[in-house]
Amino acid sequence: MPRPETVTLHVTAGKKHKVSAHDLVGAFVKVGGLEHHTVGRIEVFDFYSYVAVPRKQAAELIEKLNGAKIKGVKVRVTEVA
């Protein structure tokens, strides 16, 4: 079976932190260096969010976004197993 082209990243910020999908896209583009059209599905829950990104850029995004601030909230980013 081929591996999917995207992976899901877990971000420690959500609705209770006043973070929206738009804010997440902005952070992934501005801080992570990802192109806007390559950001996949985003799900925002109360205290965390999931963002689908291209597999080949995931490790770099995790490195760049860990410790970054989104809407004033310092976040941790990990790959969902």
PyMOL Python script that loads the backbone (N, CA, C, O; Angstrom):
from pymol import cmd

cmd.read_pdbstr("""\
ATOM      1  N   MET A   1       0.839  -1.189   0.000  1.00  0.00           N
ATOM      2  CA  MET A   1       0.000   0.000   0.000  1.00  0.00           C
ATOM      3  C   MET A   1       0.883   1.251   0.000  1.00  0.00           C
ATOM      4  O   MET A   1       1.806   1.339   0.809  1.00  0.00           O
ATOM      5  N   PRO A   2       0.629   2.210  -0.873  1.00  0.00           N
ATOM      6  CA  PRO A   2       1.442   3.431  -0.890  1.00  0.00           C
ATOM      7  C   PRO A   2       1.170   4.299   0.332  1.00  0.00           C
ATOM      8  O   PRO A   2       0.060   4.323   0.864  1.00  0.00           O
ATOM      9  N   ARG A   3       2.203   5.007   0.764  1.00  0.00           N
ATOM     10  CA  ARG A   3       2.034   5.904   1.900  1.00  0.00           C
ATOM     11  C   ARG A   3       1.299   7.157   1.444  1.00  0.00           C
ATOM     12  O   ARG A   3       1.519   7.643   0.335  1.00  0.00           O
ATOM     13  N   PRO A   4       0.430   7.675   2.296  1.00  0.00           N
ATOM     14  CA  PRO A   4      -0.259   8.915   1.919  1.00  0.00           C
ATOM     15  C   PRO A   4       0.731  10.062   1.758  1.00  0.00           C
ATOM     16  O   PRO A   4       1.785  10.080   2.393  1.00  0.00           O
ATOM     17  N   GLU A   5       0.385  11.002   0.918  1.00  0.00           N
ATOM     18  CA  GLU A   5       1.278  12.133   0.656  1.00  0.00           C
ATOM     19  C   GLU A   5       1.249  13.179   1.755  1.00  0.00           C
ATOM     20  O   GLU A   5       2.099  14.069   1.788  1.00  0.00           O
ATOM     21  N   THR A   6       0.276  13.080   2.657  1.00  0.00           N
ATOM     22  CA  THR A   6       0.199  14.051   3.747  1.00  0.00           C
ATOM     23  C   THR A   6       0.273  13.345   5.092  1.00  0.00           C
ATOM     24  O   THR A   6      -0.025  12.157   5.212  1.00  0.00           O
ATOM     25  N   VAL A   7       0.675  14.104   6.092  1.00  0.00           N
ATOM     26  CA  VAL A   7       0.643  13.635   7.476  1.00  0.00           C
ATOM     27  C   VAL A   7      -0.116  14.674   8.289  1.00  0.00           C
ATOM     28  O   VAL A   7      -0.245  15.828   7.882  1.00  0.00           O
ATOM     29  N   THR A   8      -0.611  14.248   9.437  1.00  0.00           N
ATOM     30  CA  THR A   8      -1.362  15.145  10.300  1.00  0.00           C
ATOM     31  C   THR A   8      -0.476  15.593  11.452  1.00  0.00           C
ATOM     32  O   THR A   8       0.183  14.784  12.105  1.00  0.00           O
ATOM     33  N   LEU A   9      -0.477  16.888  11.684  1.00  0.00           N
ATOM     34  CA  LEU A   9       0.279  17.454  12.802  1.00  0.00           C
ATOM     35  C   LEU A   9      -0.690  17.896  13.896  1.00  0.00           C
ATOM     36  O   LEU A   9      -1.757  18.442  13.614  1.00  0.00           O
ATOM     37  N   HIS A  10      -0.306  17.655  15.140  1.00  0.00           N
ATOM     38  CA  HIS A  10      -1.088  18.054  16.309  1.00  0.00           C
ATOM     39  C   HIS A  10      -0.505  19.366  16.817  1.00  0.00           C
ATOM     40  O   HIS A  10       0.698  19.459  17.056  1.00  0.00           O
ATOM     41  N   VAL A  11      -1.345  20.376  16.983  1.00  0.00           N
ATOM     42  CA  VAL A  11      -0.914  21.702  17.450  1.00  0.00           C
ATOM     43  C   VAL A  11      -1.620  21.983  18.772  1.00  0.00           C
ATOM     44  O   VAL A  11      -2.836  21.819  18.874  1.00  0.00           O
ATOM     45  N   THR A  12      -0.865  22.405  19.785  1.00  0.00           N
ATOM     46  CA  THR A  12      -1.435  22.618  21.117  1.00  0.00           C
ATOM     47  C   THR A  12      -2.100  23.981  21.267  1.00  0.00           C
ATOM     48  O   THR A  12      -1.786  24.730  22.191  1.00  0.00           O
ATOM     49  N   ALA A  13      -3.008  24.299  20.368  1.00  0.00           N
ATOM     50  CA  ALA A  13      -3.804  25.526  20.458  1.00  0.00           C
ATOM     51  C   ALA A  13      -5.141  25.249  19.795  1.00  0.00           C
ATOM     52  O   ALA A  13      -5.204  24.555  18.780  1.00  0.00           O
ATOM     53  N   GLY A  14      -6.212  25.791  20.366  1.00  0.00           N
ATOM     54  CA  GLY A  14      -7.538  25.539  19.820  1.00  0.00           C
ATOM     55  C   GLY A  14      -8.496  26.681  20.069  1.00  0.00           C
ATOM     56  O   GLY A  14      -8.091  27.814  20.330  1.00  0.00           O
ATOM     57  N   LYS A  15      -9.785  26.358  19.983  1.00  0.00           N
ATOM     58  CA  LYS A  15     -10.837  27.375  20.109  1.00  0.00           C
ATOM     59  C   LYS A  15     -10.778  28.138  21.434  1.00  0.00           C
ATOM     60  O   LYS A  15     -11.029  29.343  21.466  1.00  0.00           O
ATOM     61  N   LYS A  16     -10.451  27.450  22.515  1.00  0.00           N
ATOM     62  CA  LYS A  16     -10.400  28.115  23.826  1.00  0.00           C
ATOM     63  C   LYS A  16      -9.246  29.110  23.906  1.00  0.00           C
ATOM     64  O   LYS A  16      -9.223  29.965  24.792  1.00  0.00           O
ATOM     65  N   HIS A  17      -8.283  29.002  22.980  1.00  0.00           N
ATOM     66  CA  HIS A  17      -7.181  29.963  22.901  1.00  0.00           C
ATOM     67  C   HIS A  17      -7.473  31.031  21.850  1.00  0.00           C
ATOM     68  O   HIS A  17      -6.617  31.853  21.522  1.00  0.00           O
ATOM     69  N   LYS A  18      -8.700  31.001  21.328  1.00  0.00           N
ATOM     70  CA  LYS A  18      -9.162  31.928  20.287  1.00  0.00           C
ATOM     71  C   LYS A  18      -8.378  31.760  18.980  1.00  0.00           C
ATOM     72  O   LYS A  18      -8.168  32.726  18.245  1.00  0.00           O
ATOM     73  N   VAL A  19      -7.945  30.519  18.698  1.00  0.00           N
ATOM     74  CA  VAL A  19      -7.214  30.193  17.477  1.00  0.00           C
ATOM     75  C   VAL A  19      -8.190  29.599  16.467  1.00  0.00           C
ATOM     76  O   VAL A  19      -8.966  28.700  16.793  1.00  0.00           O
ATOM     77  N   SER A  20      -8.143  30.114  15.235  1.00  0.00           N
ATOM     78  CA  SER A  20      -9.019  29.627  14.168  1.00  0.00           C
ATOM     79  C   SER A  20      -8.186  28.926  13.096  1.00  0.00           C
ATOM     80  O   SER A  20      -6.956  28.977  13.123  1.00  0.00           O
ATOM     81  N   ALA A  21      -8.859  28.280  12.166  1.00  0.00           N
ATOM     82  CA  ALA A  21      -8.177  27.628  11.047  1.00  0.00           C
ATOM     83  C   ALA A  21      -7.366  28.662  10.261  1.00  0.00           C
ATOM     84  O   ALA A  21      -6.261  28.368   9.805  1.00  0.00           O
ATOM     85  N   HIS A  22      -7.908  29.857  10.105  1.00  0.00           N
ATOM     86  CA  HIS A  22      -7.219  30.940   9.403  1.00  0.00           C
ATOM     87  C   HIS A  22      -5.896  31.291  10.093  1.00  0.00           C
ATOM     88  O   HIS A  22      -4.882  31.504   9.428  1.00  0.00           O
ATOM     89  N   ASP A  23      -5.913  31.348  11.432  1.00  0.00           N
ATOM     90  CA  ASP A  23      -4.692  31.647  12.191  1.00  0.00           C
ATOM     91  C   ASP A  23      -3.650  30.560  11.980  1.00  0.00           C
ATOM     92  O   ASP A  23      -2.460  30.849  11.852  1.00  0.00           O
ATOM     93  N   LEU A  24      -4.097  29.305  11.944  1.00  0.00           N
ATOM     94  CA  LEU A  24      -3.179  28.184  11.750  1.00  0.00           C
ATOM     95  C   LEU A  24      -2.544  28.227  10.360  1.00  0.00           C
ATOM     96  O   LEU A  24      -1.340  28.013  10.221  1.00  0.00           O
ATOM     97  N   VAL A  25      -3.339  28.501   9.344  1.00  0.00           N
ATOM     98  CA  VAL A  25      -2.803  28.611   7.988  1.00  0.00           C
ATOM     99  C   VAL A  25      -1.762  29.724   7.950  1.00  0.00           C
ATOM    100  O   VAL A  25      -0.687  29.552   7.375  1.00  0.00           O
ATOM    101  N   GLY A  26      -2.075  30.851   8.552  1.00  0.00           N
ATOM    102  CA  GLY A  26      -1.143  31.969   8.584  1.00  0.00           C
ATOM    103  C   GLY A  26       0.181  31.600   9.218  1.00  0.00           C
ATOM    104  O   GLY A  26       1.238  31.967   8.705  1.00  0.00           O
ATOM    105  N   ALA A  27       0.138  30.876  10.333  1.00  0.00           N
ATOM    106  CA  ALA A  27       1.362  30.473  11.015  1.00  0.00           C
ATOM    107  C   ALA A  27       2.159  29.475  10.186  1.00  0.00           C
ATOM    108  O   ALA A  27       3.383  29.572  10.099  1.00  0.00           O
ATOM    109  N   PHE A  28       1.468  28.519   9.578  1.00  0.00           N
ATOM    110  CA  PHE A  28       2.163  27.512   8.777  1.00  0.00           C
ATOM    111  C   PHE A  28       2.800  28.133   7.539  1.00  0.00           C
ATOM    112  O   PHE A  28       3.840  27.666   7.075  1.00  0.00           O
ATOM    113  N   VAL A  29       2.181  29.184   7.003  1.00  0.00           N
ATOM    114  CA  VAL A  29       2.734  29.857   5.825  1.00  0.00           C
ATOM    115  C   VAL A  29       3.861  30.808   6.233  1.00  0.00           C
ATOM    116  O   VAL A  29       4.952  30.769   5.663  1.00  0.00           O
ATOM    117  N   LYS A  30       3.588  31.660   7.223  1.00  0.00           N
ATOM    118  CA  LYS A  30       4.552  32.695   7.603  1.00  0.00           C
ATOM    119  C   LYS A  30       5.754  32.132   8.364  1.00  0.00           C
ATOM    120  O   LYS A  30       6.897  32.421   8.011  1.00  0.00           O
ATOM    121  N   VAL A  31       5.508  31.343   9.391  1.00  0.00           N
ATOM    122  CA  VAL A  31       6.594  30.816  10.224  1.00  0.00           C
ATOM    123  C   VAL A  31       7.183  29.538   9.618  1.00  0.00           C
ATOM    124  O   VAL A  31       8.400  29.353   9.582  1.00  0.00           O
ATOM    125  N   GLY A  32       6.297  28.669   9.146  1.00  0.00           N
ATOM    126  CA  GLY A  32       6.748  27.383   8.634  1.00  0.00           C
ATOM    127  C   GLY A  32       7.279  27.404   7.218  1.00  0.00           C
ATOM    128  O   GLY A  32       7.979  26.482   6.802  1.00  0.00           O
ATOM    129  N   GLY A  33       6.952  28.451   6.470  1.00  0.00           N
ATOM    130  CA  GLY A  33       7.431  28.553   5.100  1.00  0.00           C
ATOM    131  C   GLY A  33       6.668  27.684   4.108  1.00  0.00           C
ATOM    132  O   GLY A  33       7.134  27.459   2.991  1.00  0.00           O
ATOM    133  N   LEU A  34       5.511  27.201   4.508  1.00  0.00           N
ATOM    134  CA  LEU A  34       4.687  26.364   3.643  1.00  0.00           C
ATOM    135  C   LEU A  34       3.907  27.237   2.673  1.00  0.00           C
ATOM    136  O   LEU A  34       3.552  28.367   3.008  1.00  0.00           O
ATOM    137  N   GLU A  35       3.636  26.729   1.477  1.00  0.00           N
ATOM    138  CA  GLU A  35       2.814  27.481   0.535  1.00  0.00           C
ATOM    139  C   GLU A  35       1.352  27.300   0.902  1.00  0.00           C
ATOM    140  O   GLU A  35       0.933  26.219   1.316  1.00  0.00           O
ATOM    141  N   HIS A  36       0.584  28.363   0.746  1.00  0.00           N
ATOM    142  CA  HIS A  36      -0.821  28.392   1.163  1.00  0.00           C
ATOM    143  C   HIS A  36      -1.621  27.210   0.610  1.00  0.00           C
ATOM    144  O   HIS A  36      -2.397  26.594   1.341  1.00  0.00           O
ATOM    145  N   HIS A  37      -1.442  26.895  -0.652  1.00  0.00           N
ATOM    146  CA  HIS A  37      -2.254  25.848  -1.284  1.00  0.00           C
ATOM    147  C   HIS A  37      -1.866  24.429  -0.859  1.00  0.00           C
ATOM    148  O   HIS A  37      -2.593  23.484  -1.164  1.00  0.00           O
ATOM    149  N   THR A  38      -0.728  24.257  -0.155  1.00  0.00           N
ATOM    150  CA  THR A  38      -0.313  22.918   0.270  1.00  0.00           C
ATOM    151  C   THR A  38      -0.822  22.537   1.657  1.00  0.00           C
ATOM    152  O   THR A  38      -0.676  21.388   2.073  1.00  0.00           O
ATOM    153  N   VAL A  39      -1.417  23.485   2.375  1.00  0.00           N
ATOM    154  CA  VAL A  39      -2.001  23.174   3.679  1.00  0.00           C
ATOM    155  C   VAL A  39      -3.276  22.380   3.424  1.00  0.00           C
ATOM    156  O   VAL A  39      -4.140  22.801   2.656  1.00  0.00           O
ATOM    157  N   GLY A  40      -3.381  21.228   4.076  1.00  0.00           N
ATOM    158  CA  GLY A  40      -4.543  20.369   3.871  1.00  0.00           C
ATOM    159  C   GLY A  40      -5.650  20.653   4.872  1.00  0.00           C
ATOM    160  O   GLY A  40      -5.835  21.785   5.318  1.00  0.00           O
ATOM    161  N   ARG A  41      -6.379  19.602   5.214  1.00  0.00           N
ATOM    162  CA  ARG A  41      -7.525  19.720   6.113  1.00  0.00           C
ATOM    163  C   ARG A  41      -7.079  20.197   7.496  1.00  0.00           C
ATOM    164  O   ARG A  41      -6.045  19.781   8.019  1.00  0.00           O
ATOM    165  N   ILE A  42      -7.890  21.078   8.066  1.00  0.00           N
ATOM    166  CA  ILE A  42      -7.622  21.606   9.406  1.00  0.00           C
ATOM    167  C   ILE A  42      -8.851  21.354  10.270  1.00  0.00           C
ATOM    168  O   ILE A  42      -9.978  21.645   9.870  1.00  0.00           O
ATOM    169  N   GLU A  43      -8.616  20.811  11.458  1.00  0.00           N
ATOM    170  CA  GLU A  43      -9.697  20.622  12.426  1.00  0.00           C
ATOM    171  C   GLU A  43      -9.285  21.325  13.713  1.00  0.00           C
ATOM    172  O   GLU A  43      -8.218  21.052  14.263  1.00  0.00           O
ATOM    173  N   VAL A  44     -10.132  22.229  14.189  1.00  0.00           N
ATOM    174  CA  VAL A  44      -9.835  22.989  15.403  1.00  0.00           C
ATOM    175  C   VAL A  44     -10.793  22.523  16.500  1.00  0.00           C
ATOM    176  O   VAL A  44     -12.012  22.620  16.355  1.00  0.00           O
ATOM    177  N   PHE A  45     -10.234  22.022  17.589  1.00  0.00           N
ATOM    178  CA  PHE A  45     -11.010  21.584  18.741  1.00  0.00           C
ATOM    179  C   PHE A  45     -10.819  22.596  19.861  1.00  0.00           C
ATOM    180  O   PHE A  45     -10.181  23.627  19.648  1.00  0.00           O
ATOM    181  N   ASP A  46     -11.354  22.329  21.047  1.00  0.00           N
ATOM    182  CA  ASP A  46     -11.266  23.299  22.135  1.00  0.00           C
ATOM    183  C   ASP A  46      -9.828  23.648  22.539  1.00  0.00           C
ATOM    184  O   ASP A  46      -9.488  24.824  22.668  1.00  0.00           O
ATOM    185  N   PHE A  47      -8.986  22.631  22.739  1.00  0.00           N
ATOM    186  CA  PHE A  47      -7.649  22.896  23.266  1.00  0.00           C
ATOM    187  C   PHE A  47      -6.512  22.475  22.335  1.00  0.00           C
ATOM    188  O   PHE A  47      -5.343  22.643  22.680  1.00  0.00           O
ATOM    189  N   TYR A  48      -6.834  21.938  21.175  1.00  0.00           N
ATOM    190  CA  TYR A  48      -5.806  21.508  20.229  1.00  0.00           C
ATOM    191  C   TYR A  48      -6.385  21.527  18.820  1.00  0.00           C
ATOM    192  O   TYR A  48      -7.591  21.678  18.628  1.00  0.00           O
ATOM    193  N   SER A  49      -5.498  21.372  17.837  1.00  0.00           N
ATOM    194  CA  SER A  49      -5.915  21.374  16.432  1.00  0.00           C
ATOM    195  C   SER A  49      -5.112  20.341  15.666  1.00  0.00           C
ATOM    196  O   SER A  49      -4.025  19.939  16.082  1.00  0.00           O
ATOM    197  N   TYR A  50      -5.670  19.916  14.531  1.00  0.00           N
ATOM    198  CA  TYR A  50      -4.970  19.025  13.613  1.00  0.00           C
ATOM    199  C   TYR A  50      -4.836  19.733  12.272  1.00  0.00           C
ATOM    200  O   TYR A  50      -5.775  20.367  11.791  1.00  0.00           O
ATOM    201  N   VAL A  51      -3.652  19.613  11.677  1.00  0.00           N
ATOM    202  CA  VAL A  51      -3.400  20.229  10.375  1.00  0.00           C
ATOM    203  C   VAL A  51      -2.712  19.194   9.483  1.00  0.00           C
ATOM    204  O   VAL A  51      -1.698  18.616   9.874  1.00  0.00           O
ATOM    205  N   ALA A  52      -3.256  18.959   8.289  1.00  0.00           N
ATOM    206  CA  ALA A  52      -2.639  18.048   7.329  1.00  0.00           C
ATOM    207  C   ALA A  52      -1.642  18.829   6.482  1.00  0.00           C
ATOM    208  O   ALA A  52      -1.957  19.892   5.948  1.00  0.00           O
ATOM    209  N   VAL A  53      -0.422  18.276   6.368  1.00  0.00           N
ATOM    210  CA  VAL A  53       0.642  18.926   5.602  1.00  0.00           C
ATOM    211  C   VAL A  53       1.356  17.880   4.746  1.00  0.00           C
ATOM    212  O   VAL A  53       1.252  16.685   5.022  1.00  0.00           O
ATOM    213  N   PRO A  54       2.081  18.316   3.710  1.00  0.00           N
ATOM    214  CA  PRO A  54       2.834  17.364   2.884  1.00  0.00           C
ATOM    215  C   PRO A  54       3.865  16.602   3.726  1.00  0.00           C
ATOM    216  O   PRO A  54       4.588  17.198   4.525  1.00  0.00           O
ATOM    217  N   ARG A  55       3.922  15.291   3.539  1.00  0.00           N
ATOM    218  CA  ARG A  55       4.826  14.431   4.313  1.00  0.00           C
ATOM    219  C   ARG A  55       6.277  14.902   4.257  1.00  0.00           C
ATOM    220  O   ARG A  55       6.968  14.904   5.275  1.00  0.00           O
ATOM    221  N   LYS A  56       6.746  15.304   3.060  1.00  0.00           N
ATOM    222  CA  LYS A  56       8.160  15.655   2.920  1.00  0.00           C
ATOM    223  C   LYS A  56       8.534  16.958   3.630  1.00  0.00           C
ATOM    224  O   LYS A  56       9.720  17.235   3.807  1.00  0.00           O
ATOM    225  N   GLN A  57       7.554  17.759   4.039  1.00  0.00           N
ATOM    226  CA  GLN A  57       7.852  19.015   4.737  1.00  0.00           C
ATOM    227  C   GLN A  57       7.514  18.950   6.228  1.00  0.00           C
ATOM    228  O   GLN A  57       7.745  19.914   6.957  1.00  0.00           O
ATOM    229  N   ALA A  58       6.976  17.831   6.679  1.00  0.00           N
ATOM    230  CA  ALA A  58       6.494  17.733   8.065  1.00  0.00           C
ATOM    231  C   ALA A  58       7.593  17.960   9.098  1.00  0.00           C
ATOM    232  O   ALA A  58       7.403  18.738  10.033  1.00  0.00           O
ATOM    233  N   ALA A  59       8.731  17.299   8.949  1.00  0.00           N
ATOM    234  CA  ALA A  59       9.802  17.426   9.950  1.00  0.00           C
ATOM    235  C   ALA A  59      10.297  18.863  10.059  1.00  0.00           C
ATOM    236  O   ALA A  59      10.542  19.358  11.159  1.00  0.00           O
ATOM    237  N   GLU A  60      10.442  19.527   8.924  1.00  0.00           N
ATOM    238  CA  GLU A  60      10.891  20.921   8.915  1.00  0.00           C
ATOM    239  C   GLU A  60       9.854  21.828   9.590  1.00  0.00           C
ATOM    240  O   GLU A  60      10.215  22.734  10.341  1.00  0.00           O
ATOM    241  N   LEU A  61       8.577  21.583   9.321  1.00  0.00           N
ATOM    242  CA  LEU A  61       7.516  22.387   9.929  1.00  0.00           C
ATOM    243  C   LEU A  61       7.493  22.211  11.446  1.00  0.00           C
ATOM    244  O   LEU A  61       7.339  23.180  12.190  1.00  0.00           O
ATOM    245  N   ILE A  62       7.646  20.972  11.895  1.00  0.00           N
ATOM    246  CA  ILE A  62       7.654  20.702  13.335  1.00  0.00           C
ATOM    247  C   ILE A  62       8.792  21.482  13.993  1.00  0.00           C
ATOM    248  O   ILE A  62       8.603  22.104  15.039  1.00  0.00           O
ATOM    249  N   GLU A  63       9.960  21.444  13.382  1.00  0.00           N
ATOM    250  CA  GLU A  63      11.122  22.148  13.929  1.00  0.00           C
ATOM    251  C   GLU A  63      10.887  23.660  13.990  1.00  0.00           C
ATOM    252  O   GLU A  63      11.183  24.299  15.000  1.00  0.00           O
ATOM    253  N   LYS A  64      10.355  24.223  12.907  1.00  0.00           N
ATOM    254  CA  LYS A  64      10.153  25.680  12.847  1.00  0.00           C
ATOM    255  C   LYS A  64       9.022  26.159  13.758  1.00  0.00           C
ATOM    256  O   LYS A  64       9.116  27.237  14.343  1.00  0.00           O
ATOM    257  N   LEU A  65       7.950  25.363  13.882  1.00  0.00           N
ATOM    258  CA  LEU A  65       6.768  25.822  14.608  1.00  0.00           C
ATOM    259  C   LEU A  65       6.792  25.526  16.104  1.00  0.00           C
ATOM    260  O   LEU A  65       6.061  26.163  16.862  1.00  0.00           O
ATOM    261  N   ASN A  66       7.610  24.578  16.547  1.00  0.00           N
ATOM    262  CA  ASN A  66       7.685  24.294  17.987  1.00  0.00           C
ATOM    263  C   ASN A  66       8.206  25.531  18.708  1.00  0.00           C
ATOM    264  O   ASN A  66       9.279  26.043  18.392  1.00  0.00           O
ATOM    265  N   GLY A  67       7.433  26.000  19.679  1.00  0.00           N
ATOM    266  CA  GLY A  67       7.818  27.184  20.430  1.00  0.00           C
ATOM    267  C   GLY A  67       7.345  28.487  19.808  1.00  0.00           C
ATOM    268  O   GLY A  67       7.466  29.547  20.422  1.00  0.00           O
ATOM    269  N   ALA A  68       6.803  28.420  18.587  1.00  0.00           N
ATOM    270  CA  ALA A  68       6.286  29.638  17.945  1.00  0.00           C
ATOM    271  C   ALA A  68       4.984  30.058  18.625  1.00  0.00           C
ATOM    272  O   ALA A  68       4.348  29.261  19.315  1.00  0.00           O
ATOM    273  N   LYS A  69       4.601  31.295  18.427  1.00  0.00           N
ATOM    274  CA  LYS A  69       3.350  31.782  19.014  1.00  0.00           C
ATOM    275  C   LYS A  69       2.298  31.952  17.922  1.00  0.00           C
ATOM    276  O   LYS A  69       2.550  32.525  16.862  1.00  0.00           O
ATOM    277  N   ILE A  70       1.119  31.435  18.221  1.00  0.00           N
ATOM    278  CA  ILE A  70      -0.044  31.622  17.350  1.00  0.00           C
ATOM    279  C   ILE A  70      -1.090  32.315  18.201  1.00  0.00           C
ATOM    280  O   ILE A  70      -1.554  31.760  19.198  1.00  0.00           O
ATOM    281  N   LYS A  71      -1.461  33.518  17.814  1.00  0.00           N
ATOM    282  CA  LYS A  71      -2.410  34.331  18.586  1.00  0.00           C
ATOM    283  C   LYS A  71      -1.945  34.508  20.035  1.00  0.00           C
ATOM    284  O   LYS A  71      -2.761  34.504  20.958  1.00  0.00           O
ATOM    285  N   GLY A  72      -0.637  34.663  20.228  1.00  0.00           N
ATOM    286  CA  GLY A  72      -0.091  34.876  21.559  1.00  0.00           C
ATOM    287  C   GLY A  72       0.073  33.610  22.385  1.00  0.00           C
ATOM    288  O   GLY A  72       0.497  33.684  23.539  1.00  0.00           O
ATOM    289  N   VAL A  73      -0.253  32.450  21.825  1.00  0.00           N
ATOM    290  CA  VAL A  73      -0.139  31.180  22.546  1.00  0.00           C
ATOM    291  C   VAL A  73       1.084  30.426  22.023  1.00  0.00           C
ATOM    292  O   VAL A  73       1.180  30.139  20.830  1.00  0.00           O
ATOM    293  N   LYS A  74       2.005  30.111  22.913  1.00  0.00           N
ATOM    294  CA  LYS A  74       3.188  29.341  22.532  1.00  0.00           C
ATOM    295  C   LYS A  74       2.741  27.897  22.289  1.00  0.00           C
ATOM    296  O   LYS A  74       2.121  27.279  23.155  1.00  0.00           O
ATOM    297  N   VAL A  75       3.057  27.369  21.114  1.00  0.00           N
ATOM    298  CA  VAL A  75       2.546  26.045  20.747  1.00  0.00           C
ATOM    299  C   VAL A  75       3.640  24.991  20.640  1.00  0.00           C
ATOM    300  O   VAL A  75       4.816  25.286  20.428  1.00  0.00           O
ATOM    301  N   ARG A  76       3.193  23.742  20.798  1.00  0.00           N
ATOM    302  CA  ARG A  76       4.029  22.578  20.509  1.00  0.00           C
ATOM    303  C   ARG A  76       3.383  21.876  19.333  1.00  0.00           C
ATOM    304  O   ARG A  76       2.158  21.787  19.260  1.00  0.00           O
ATOM    305  N   VAL A  77       4.187  21.380  18.415  1.00  0.00           N
ATOM    306  CA  VAL A  77       3.682  20.699  17.233  1.00  0.00           C
ATOM    307  C   VAL A  77       4.325  19.321  17.172  1.00  0.00           C
ATOM    308  O   VAL A  77       5.546  19.190  17.257  1.00  0.00           O
ATOM    309  N   THR A  78       3.490  18.295  17.022  1.00  0.00           N
ATOM    310  CA  THR A  78       3.986  16.916  16.899  1.00  0.00           C
ATOM    311  C   THR A  78       3.237  16.203  15.787  1.00  0.00           C
ATOM    312  O   THR A  78       2.125  16.582  15.420  1.00  0.00           O
ATOM    313  N   GLU A  79       3.867  15.168  15.261  1.00  0.00           N
ATOM    314  CA  GLU A  79       3.224  14.379  14.215  1.00  0.00           C
ATOM    315  C   GLU A  79       2.313  13.353  14.886  1.00  0.00           C
ATOM    316  O   GLU A  79       2.691  12.722  15.873  1.00  0.00           O
ATOM    317  N   VAL A  80       1.108  13.195  14.335  1.00  0.00           N
ATOM    318  CA  VAL A  80       0.173  12.213  14.851  1.00  0.00           C
ATOM    319  C   VAL A  80       0.590  10.850  14.312  1.00  0.00           C
ATOM    320  O   VAL A  80       0.768  10.670  13.107  1.00  0.00           O
ATOM    321  N   ALA A  81       0.741   9.900  15.221  1.00  0.00           N
ATOM    322  CA  ALA A  81       1.190   8.548  14.802  1.00  0.00           C
ATOM    323  C   ALA A  81       0.066   7.775  14.123  1.00  0.00           C
ATOM    324  O   ALA A  81       0.264   6.632  13.711  1.00  0.00           O
TER     325      ALA A  81
END
""", "prot")
cmd.dss("prot")
cmd.show_as("cartoon", "prot")
cmd.util.cbc("prot")
cmd.orient("prot")
